[in-house]
Amino acid sequence: MVFSSMVFLGIFLPMVGLVYYLTPKKFRNLWLFMASLLFYGWGEPKYILIMLFSTVFDYVNGRLIGYFDAKGLHKSAGKAIVALSCIGNLSILGFFKYTDFVIGSVNKVCSTDFPLLEIALPIGISFYTFQTMSYTIDVYRGLVKPQKNIISFGMYVCLFPQLIAGPIVRYQDVAREVDERQESELLRQRGIYRFIIGLSKKVLLANQAGELYQQLQLFSGSELTAPVAWLSALMYTFQIYFDFSGYSDMAIGLGMFFGFHFPENFSHPYESASVTEFWRRWHMTLSTWFREYVYIPLGGNRKGRGRQILNLFVVWGLTGLWHGADWNFLLWGLYYFLFLILEKLFLLRLFEKLTGKLGFLRHIYTMLVVVSGWVLFSHTDLSKALIWWKALFAPSYWYRGLVMFGAQSRYLWMHSLPFLLVMTVGCTGLMQSLWRRLIGGEESRASYLCKREMGLSAILLVLSVIYLVSGSYNPFLYFRF
C-alpha cells in the first residue's frame, strides 16, 4: 500500500485514525502495531515474517544487553550482543539485497554461469534494518534504556508512516513518545497539513516529472541530443527530490497526527553551494546514521588525514550500495566521495574567495555535480549512463540539438519550461517564505491552522485526488532501495 493511493487515503488512513483516537491510550501502541502489519502485508504478506523476526531479534538483544549491564558484564557480553545484532541484521539485508548482485558480478568476472536466485527485495528492509540496528547499539552505548514491552518496540519498528521509505527514525529520536506521547488538536491539524503538502509534491510534481522523464528516455541514436539529455536529467533531478521529500513530508505529517515528532529529512538541498552542504541537506537521517554508526566508530577525522580519507571511502561506498545492489550505485557513492575529498582538500577554501557577484558560481558547480550524479544513479546499465553523460557535455550532441534538431529542442523546452520554473521555485525556501508572510507569521498559528492554510490544503488535496484518479504513473522511487 502506498500513501498516494485511493485505498490509503479513502479507507485505510481514516479507519486507522478513527479507531486510534477511540482506543484507550494503553492500547494505542497495539492498534498502531496491528495497523502497520496490515499496511505492510497489503502488498507483501509473506515478508511480514522477516520484519517480525528482525523485531523480535533486536528486542531480545536489547533486553540481553540490559540484563548483562545490570549484572556488571556490560563490556564483554554487551559487545558480543551488539556484534550478534549487527551480523544478524546485515546478513538478512545482504542475503535479500545483494546475493544476486554478487552472483552476477562473479559470473561476469569469472565467465561462470551460476544461476541467479531471483530473490524479491522486501520493501523497506534497508530502512527498518538500520533502525533496529541503531536501537541495540544505542542501548549498548547507554543512550536509551531497553524497551521492555515487545508490542511497543514492534510498533516502533513497524510504524507504517515511516516503515517503507523513511525517514530513518532512530529509537533515541522517539524513545519517550513510544511509551508516552502527547497528542493534541493542533498537532493533528499540523500533521494533516504536512501530509497534504507532501502528497501534492508527490502527485502534482514528482509524478508529472517522472512521466516526462520516461518519455525523454525513449530518445536514442541520432535523436538523442544535448537539449534532450539536459531536459531528461533535470526532470529526474526534480522527480527524485519531490518524490522522496514528498514521502518524507507525508511520513512526518502522519507521525504528528499520531503524536510523534520524526526528524526532518530534507532542507532545500538544491540551494546548496557545495557538495558538502548538499549532503547536509539531502536525506539527512541517512547521513546522520552513517556518521553516528560507521564514520565516527571508524575514527572519523581523529586519526589523521589519510585515515579520514579511508573512512570517507568506506562510508560513501556503503552509502552507494545501501541505495541499490548494482555497480552504478556503488560508483555513485564513490563519485560523491571524490568531490567531498576534493572539497576538503582545497575546493572549500577556494569557494571562500567566491563572494558577492561570483557566489553564484558555487551553486552552479554544485548543481552540475548533483545533476550529473543523478544520471549515473538513474541508469543501472553503465553503458547507457555513459551515453547520457556524453550527451550532456559532448559538442557533437550540442550540434545535433541546436542545428540538426533545433526545432525539436525548442519545442520540448518551450513546453517544459513553465513546469521547470514551478519546480525550481518549489524546491527552494522562497515559496515557504512567501507563504509564511501571507499567513502572518507563526504567531497566528499558535493554536490552530489559519483559514488560508486550511484553504490551501483543501485545494491541494482535491487536485491530488483528481490526478490520482486520472493518472497511472505513481511509483515511489525509494521503495526499491
C-alpha positions as CSV (number, residue, x, y, z in Angstrom):
1,M,0.0,0.0,0.0
2,V,1.3,3.5,-0.8
3,F,0.3,6.8,0.7
4,S,-0.6,8.2,-2.7
5,S,-3.4,5.7,-3.4
6,M,-7.2,6.0,-3.0
7,V,-7.2,2.9,-0.8
8,F,-4.9,4.5,1.7
9,L,-6.5,8.0,1.5
10,G,-10.1,6.9,1.4
11,I,-10.2,3.7,3.6
12,F,-7.0,2.8,5.5
13,L,-6.0,6.2,7.0
14,P,-9.5,7.3,8.1
15,M,-10.2,3.9,9.6
16,V,-6.8,3.7,11.5
17,G,-7.1,7.3,12.7
18,L,-10.7,7.0,13.9
19,V,-10.0,3.7,15.8
20,Y,-6.8,5.1,17.2
21,Y,-8.5,8.1,18.9
22,L,-11.4,5.9,20.1
23,T,-9.0,3.4,21.7
24,P,-7.8,3.9,25.3
25,K,-4.2,5.2,25.4
26,K,-2.8,2.0,26.9
27,F,-3.9,0.1,23.8
28,R,-2.9,2.6,21.1
29,N,0.5,1.1,20.5
30,L,-1.1,-2.3,19.9
31,W,-3.5,-0.8,17.4
32,L,-0.7,1.0,15.5
33,F,1.3,-2.2,15.5
34,M,-1.6,-4.2,14.1
35,A,-2.4,-1.4,11.5
36,S,1.2,-1.3,10.5
37,L,1.3,-5.0,9.8
38,L,-1.8,-4.7,7.7
39,F,-0.3,-1.8,5.8
40,Y,2.9,-3.7,5.1
41,G,1.1,-7.0,4.4
42,W,-1.2,-5.4,1.9
43,G,1.4,-5.7,-0.8
44,E,3.9,-8.3,0.6
45,P,2.3,-10.5,3.2
46,K,5.0,-13.2,3.1
47,Y,7.7,-10.7,4.0
48,I,6.0,-9.7,7.3
49,L,7.8,-12.7,8.9
50,I,11.2,-11.2,8.1
51,M,10.2,-7.9,9.6
52,L,8.8,-9.6,12.7
53,F,11.9,-11.7,13.0
54,S,14.1,-8.5,13.0
55,T,11.7,-7.0,15.6
56,V,11.9,-10.0,18.0
57,F,15.6,-10.5,17.3
58,D,16.6,-7.0,18.3
59,Y,14.0,-6.8,21.1
60,V,15.7,-9.8,22.7
61,N,19.2,-8.3,22.0
62,G,18.2,-5.1,23.7
63,R,16.9,-6.9,26.8
64,L,20.0,-9.1,27.0
65,I,22.3,-6.0,26.9
66,G,20.2,-4.5,29.7
67,Y,20.4,-7.8,31.7
68,F,24.2,-8.1,31.3
69,D,24.6,-4.4,32.2
70,A,22.7,-5.0,35.4
71,K,25.0,-8.0,36.2
72,G,28.1,-5.9,35.6
73,L,29.0,-7.7,32.4
74,H,28.3,-4.7,30.1
75,K,31.6,-4.5,28.2
76,S,32.2,-8.2,27.4
77,A,28.7,-9.6,27.0
78,G,27.3,-6.3,25.6
79,K,29.9,-6.2,22.8
80,A,29.1,-9.8,21.9
81,I,25.3,-9.0,21.7
82,V,25.9,-5.9,19.6
83,A,28.1,-7.8,17.3
84,L,25.4,-10.6,17.0
85,S,22.8,-7.9,16.3
86,C,24.9,-6.3,13.5
87,I,25.9,-9.6,11.9
88,G,22.3,-11.0,12.1
89,N,20.7,-7.8,10.6
90,L,23.3,-7.3,7.9
91,S,23.2,-11.0,7.0
92,I,19.4,-10.7,6.3
93,L,19.8,-7.5,4.4
94,G,22.8,-8.9,2.5
95,F,21.0,-12.1,1.5
96,F,17.9,-10.4,0.1
97,K,19.5,-7.3,-1.3
98,Y,22.9,-8.4,-2.6
99,T,23.0,-12.1,-3.3
100,D,22.1,-11.8,-7.0
101,F,24.4,-8.8,-7.4
102,V,27.4,-10.9,-6.1
103,I,26.4,-13.9,-8.2
104,G,26.0,-11.7,-11.3
105,S,29.3,-10.0,-10.7
106,V,31.2,-13.3,-10.2
107,N,29.6,-14.6,-13.4
108,K,30.9,-11.5,-15.4
109,V,34.4,-11.5,-13.9
110,C,35.0,-15.3,-13.9
111,S,32.9,-16.2,-17.0
112,T,30.8,-18.6,-14.9
113,D,27.2,-19.3,-15.2
114,F,25.9,-19.6,-11.7
115,P,22.1,-19.2,-11.7
116,L,20.6,-16.2,-10.0
117,L,18.3,-16.8,-7.1
118,E,16.0,-14.0,-8.3
119,I,15.1,-13.1,-4.7
120,A,12.5,-10.3,-4.5
121,L,13.6,-7.4,-2.3
122,P,11.3,-6.9,0.7
123,I,10.1,-3.3,0.6
124,G,11.6,-1.1,3.3
125,I,14.1,-3.7,4.5
126,S,17.0,-1.2,4.2
127,F,15.2,1.3,6.4
128,Y,13.9,-0.9,9.2
129,T,17.2,-2.9,9.4
130,F,19.1,0.3,10.1
131,Q,16.5,1.3,12.7
132,T,16.7,-1.9,14.7
133,M,20.5,-1.9,14.5
134,S,20.7,1.6,15.8
135,Y,18.5,0.5,18.7
136,T,20.8,-2.2,20.0
137,I,23.8,0.0,19.5
138,D,22.3,2.9,21.4
139,V,21.2,0.5,24.2
140,Y,24.8,-0.7,24.5
141,R,26.0,2.9,24.5
142,G,23.6,3.8,27.3
143,L,21.8,6.4,25.2
144,V,18.4,4.7,25.6
145,K,17.0,2.1,28.0
146,P,15.9,-1.3,26.7
147,Q,12.3,-1.4,25.7
148,K,10.6,-4.0,27.9
149,N,7.2,-4.0,26.1
150,I,7.6,-6.0,22.9
151,I,4.4,-4.5,21.5
152,S,5.7,-1.0,21.9
153,F,9.0,-2.0,20.3
154,G,7.2,-3.8,17.5
155,M,5.1,-0.6,16.9
156,Y,8.3,1.5,16.7
157,V,9.9,-0.9,14.1
158,C,6.8,-1.4,12.0
159,L,5.2,2.1,12.4
160,F,3.6,2.5,9.0
161,P,4.2,6.2,8.4
162,Q,8.0,5.7,8.1
163,L,8.2,2.0,7.5
164,I,8.7,1.9,3.7
165,A,10.9,4.8,2.8
166,G,11.9,6.6,6.0
167,P,13.0,9.0,7.3
168,I,15.3,6.7,9.3
169,V,13.9,7.2,12.8
170,R,16.4,6.1,15.4
171,Y,14.9,4.8,18.7
172,Q,16.5,7.6,20.6
173,D,14.6,10.1,18.4
174,V,11.2,8.9,19.7
175,A,12.0,6.9,22.8
176,R,9.8,9.0,25.1
177,E,7.0,9.1,22.6
178,V,6.9,5.4,22.1
179,D,5.7,4.9,25.7
180,E,4.1,8.3,26.5
181,R,3.2,10.9,23.9
182,Q,1.0,13.9,23.9
183,E,-1.5,14.2,21.1
184,S,-3.2,17.5,20.5
185,E,-5.7,19.1,18.2
186,L,-3.0,21.5,16.8
187,L,-0.6,18.6,16.3
188,R,-3.2,16.6,14.4
189,Q,-4.0,19.7,12.2
190,R,-0.4,20.4,11.5
191,G,0.2,16.7,10.7
192,I,-2.7,16.6,8.2
193,Y,-1.5,19.9,6.7
194,R,2.1,18.5,6.3
195,F,0.8,15.2,4.9
196,I,-1.2,17.1,2.2
197,I,1.8,19.2,1.3
198,G,3.9,16.0,0.8
199,L,1.1,14.3,-1.1
200,S,0.8,17.3,-3.5
201,K,4.6,17.3,-4.0
202,K,4.4,13.7,-4.9
203,V,1.3,13.6,-7.1
204,L,1.3,17.1,-8.7
205,L,5.1,17.5,-9.3
206,A,7.1,14.2,-8.9
207,N,4.6,12.1,-10.9
208,Q,4.4,14.6,-13.7
209,A,8.2,15.0,-13.9
210,G,8.5,11.2,-13.8
211,E,6.2,10.7,-16.8
212,L,8.1,13.3,-18.8
213,Y,11.4,11.7,-17.8
214,Q,10.2,8.3,-19.0
215,Q,9.2,9.8,-22.4
216,L,12.5,11.5,-22.8
217,Q,14.4,8.3,-22.0
218,L,12.9,6.9,-25.3
219,F,15.2,9.1,-27.3
220,S,18.2,7.2,-28.7
221,G,20.7,7.2,-31.5
222,S,20.8,10.4,-33.6
223,E,17.6,11.7,-31.8
224,L,19.5,11.9,-28.5
225,T,20.8,15.5,-28.3
226,A,22.3,17.7,-25.6
227,P,19.0,19.6,-25.0
228,V,17.1,16.4,-24.7
229,A,19.7,14.9,-22.3
230,W,19.6,18.0,-20.1
231,L,15.9,18.2,-20.0
232,S,15.8,14.5,-19.1
233,A,18.4,14.9,-16.3
234,L,16.6,17.9,-14.9
235,M,13.3,16.1,-14.9
236,Y,14.8,13.2,-12.9
237,T,16.6,15.7,-10.6
238,F,13.2,17.2,-9.7
239,Q,11.3,13.9,-9.7
240,I,13.6,12.3,-7.1
241,Y,13.5,15.3,-4.9
242,F,9.8,15.9,-4.9
243,D,9.2,12.1,-4.8
244,F,11.4,11.4,-1.7
245,S,10.9,14.7,0.1
246,G,7.2,14.4,-0.5
247,Y,7.2,11.0,1.0
248,S,9.2,12.3,4.0
249,D,6.7,15.1,4.4
250,M,3.8,12.6,4.4
251,A,5.6,10.4,6.9
252,I,6.4,13.3,9.2
253,G,2.8,14.6,9.0
254,L,1.4,11.2,9.8
255,G,3.7,10.9,12.7
256,M,2.5,14.2,14.0
257,F,-1.1,13.0,13.6
258,F,-0.4,10.1,16.0
259,G,1.7,12.2,18.4
260,F,5.3,11.6,17.1
261,H,7.9,14.0,16.1
262,F,10.1,12.4,13.4
263,P,13.4,14.1,12.3
264,E,13.4,16.2,9.2
265,N,14.9,14.6,6.2
266,F,15.4,17.4,3.7
267,S,16.3,21.1,4.0
268,H,16.1,22.6,0.5
269,P,19.2,20.7,-0.8
270,Y,19.2,22.2,-4.2
271,E,20.0,25.6,-2.7
272,S,23.4,24.2,-1.6
273,A,26.7,26.0,-2.5
274,S,28.9,22.9,-2.2
275,V,28.6,19.1,-2.4
276,T,29.4,19.0,1.4
277,E,26.5,21.3,2.1
278,F,24.2,19.3,-0.2
279,W,24.8,16.1,1.8
280,R,24.0,18.1,5.0
281,R,20.6,18.9,3.5
282,W,19.7,15.7,1.5
283,H,18.4,12.6,3.2
284,M,19.7,13.9,6.5
285,T,18.6,10.9,8.5
286,L,20.7,8.5,6.4
287,S,23.8,10.9,6.6
288,T,23.3,11.0,10.4
289,W,23.1,7.2,10.6
290,F,26.3,6.6,8.7
291,R,28.1,9.4,10.6
292,E,27.0,8.0,14.0
293,Y,27.3,4.3,13.4
294,V,30.1,4.0,10.8
295,Y,32.2,7.1,10.3
296,I,32.8,8.0,14.0
297,P,33.3,4.4,15.1
298,L,35.9,4.0,12.4
299,G,37.8,7.0,13.8
300,G,36.2,9.9,11.9
301,N,38.8,12.6,11.4
302,R,40.6,12.0,14.7
303,K,43.4,9.8,13.3
304,G,45.0,11.9,10.6
305,R,44.1,12.9,7.0
306,G,44.9,9.6,5.5
307,R,42.7,7.7,7.9
308,Q,39.9,10.2,7.4
309,I,40.0,9.7,3.6
310,L,39.9,5.9,4.1
311,N,36.9,6.3,6.5
312,L,35.1,8.5,4.0
313,F,35.8,6.0,1.2
314,V,34.2,3.2,3.3
315,V,31.2,5.4,4.2
316,W,30.4,6.5,0.7
317,G,31.0,3.1,-0.8
318,L,28.4,1.8,1.7
319,T,26.1,4.7,1.1
320,G,26.1,3.9,-2.6
321,L,25.5,0.2,-2.0
322,W,22.7,1.0,0.5
323,H,20.8,2.7,-2.3
324,G,20.9,-0.4,-4.5
325,A,22.6,-3.6,-5.4
326,D,24.3,-2.6,-8.7
327,W,27.6,-1.1,-9.8
328,N,26.1,2.2,-10.7
329,F,25.0,2.8,-7.1
330,L,28.5,1.9,-5.8
331,L,30.1,4.2,-8.4
332,W,27.6,6.9,-7.5
333,G,28.6,6.8,-3.9
334,L,32.3,6.9,-4.8
335,Y,31.5,9.7,-7.2
336,Y,30.4,11.8,-4.2
337,F,33.4,10.6,-2.2
338,L,35.7,12.1,-4.8
339,F,34.0,15.5,-4.8
340,L,33.8,15.6,-1.0
341,I,37.5,14.8,-0.7
342,L,38.4,17.5,-3.3
343,E,36.3,20.0,-1.3
344,K,38.0,19.0,2.0
345,L,41.5,19.3,0.4
346,F,41.1,22.7,-1.4
347,L,37.8,23.5,-3.1
348,L,36.1,24.8,0.0
349,R,39.0,27.2,0.6
350,L,38.7,28.3,-3.0
351,F,34.9,28.8,-2.6
352,E,35.5,31.2,0.3
353,K,37.0,33.6,-2.2
354,L,33.9,33.5,-4.4
355,T,31.9,36.1,-2.7
356,G,29.5,38.8,-3.9
357,K,28.5,38.5,-7.5
358,L,30.7,35.5,-8.0
359,G,28.9,33.5,-5.3
360,F,26.5,32.0,-7.8
361,L,29.4,30.0,-9.3
362,R,29.4,27.8,-6.2
363,H,25.7,27.0,-6.8
364,I,26.3,26.2,-10.5
365,Y,29.2,23.9,-9.7
366,T,27.1,22.1,-7.0
367,M,24.1,21.6,-9.3
368,L,26.3,20.4,-12.2
369,V,27.7,17.7,-9.8
370,V,24.3,16.8,-8.5
371,V,22.5,16.6,-11.8
372,S,25.4,14.6,-13.4
373,G,25.3,12.3,-10.4
374,W,21.6,11.6,-10.9
375,V,22.3,10.5,-14.5
376,L,24.6,7.8,-13.1
377,F,22.1,7.0,-10.3
378,S,19.2,6.5,-12.6
379,H,20.8,4.1,-15.0
380,T,21.8,0.6,-13.8
381,D,23.2,0.0,-17.3
382,L,26.6,1.7,-17.1
383,S,27.0,1.9,-20.8
384,K,23.7,3.7,-21.1
385,A,24.7,6.1,-18.3
386,L,27.9,6.9,-20.2
387,I,25.9,7.7,-23.3
388,W,23.6,10.1,-21.5
389,W,26.6,11.6,-19.7
390,K,28.3,12.2,-23.0
391,A,25.1,13.7,-24.4
392,L,25.2,16.3,-21.6
393,F,28.6,17.7,-22.5
394,A,29.9,16.5,-25.9
395,P,30.0,19.2,-28.6
396,S,28.6,16.8,-31.2
397,Y,25.4,16.3,-29.2
398,W,25.0,20.1,-28.8
399,Y,25.5,20.5,-32.6
400,R,22.7,17.9,-33.2
401,G,20.4,19.6,-30.7
402,L,20.9,23.2,-32.0
403,V,21.3,22.6,-35.7
404,M,20.0,19.2,-36.8
405,F,17.1,19.0,-34.4
406,G,16.8,22.7,-33.4
407,A,13.0,22.8,-33.9
408,Q,12.5,19.7,-31.8
409,S,14.7,21.1,-29.0
410,R,12.9,24.4,-28.9
411,Y,9.5,22.6,-28.8
412,L,10.5,20.3,-25.9
413,W,12.0,23.1,-23.9
414,M,9.3,25.7,-24.5
415,H,6.5,23.2,-23.5
416,S,8.5,22.1,-20.4
417,L,9.8,25.5,-19.2
418,P,6.7,26.6,-17.2
419,F,6.8,23.3,-15.3
420,L,10.5,23.5,-14.8
421,L,10.1,27.1,-13.3
422,V,7.4,25.9,-11.0
423,M,9.6,23.0,-9.7
424,T,12.6,25.3,-9.4
425,V,10.7,27.7,-7.2
426,G,9.1,24.8,-5.3
427,C,12.3,23.1,-4.3
428,T,13.7,26.3,-2.7
429,G,12.7,28.1,0.5
430,L,11.3,31.0,-1.4
431,M,7.7,29.6,-1.6
432,Q,7.7,28.7,2.0
433,S,9.0,32.2,3.0
434,L,6.3,33.9,0.9
435,W,3.6,31.7,2.3
436,R,4.6,32.5,5.9
437,R,4.4,36.2,5.1
438,L,1.0,35.7,3.6
439,I,-0.5,33.9,6.6
440,G,1.0,36.5,9.0
441,G,3.8,34.6,10.7
442,E,4.0,31.9,13.4
443,E,2.0,34.0,15.9
444,S,-1.3,33.5,14.1
445,R,-0.8,29.7,14.1
446,A,-0.1,29.2,17.8
447,S,-3.2,27.1,18.4
448,Y,-4.9,26.3,15.1
449,L,-4.4,26.3,11.3
450,C,-5.3,29.7,9.8
451,K,-8.1,29.9,7.2
452,R,-5.5,30.3,4.3
453,E,-3.7,27.1,5.4
454,M,-6.9,25.2,5.5
455,G,-8.0,26.6,2.2
456,L,-4.6,25.7,0.6
457,S,-4.6,22.2,2.0
458,A,-8.2,21.6,0.7
459,I,-7.3,22.8,-2.8
460,L,-4.1,20.7,-2.9
461,L,-6.0,17.6,-1.7
462,V,-8.7,17.9,-4.3
463,L,-6.2,18.4,-7.1
464,S,-4.1,15.5,-5.9
465,V,-7.1,13.2,-5.8
466,I,-8.1,14.3,-9.3
467,Y,-4.7,13.4,-10.6
468,L,-4.6,10.1,-8.7
469,V,-8.0,9.1,-10.2
470,S,-7.0,10.1,-13.7
471,G,-3.3,9.2,-13.7
472,S,-1.5,5.9,-14.0
473,Y,2.1,6.7,-13.1
474,N,2.5,6.6,-9.3
475,P,5.7,4.8,-8.1
476,F,7.8,5.8,-5.2
477,L,11.5,5.7,-6.3
478,Y,12.9,4.9,-2.9
479,F,10.7,1.8,-2.4
480,R,13.3,-0.2,-4.4
481,F,16.1,0.8,-2.0
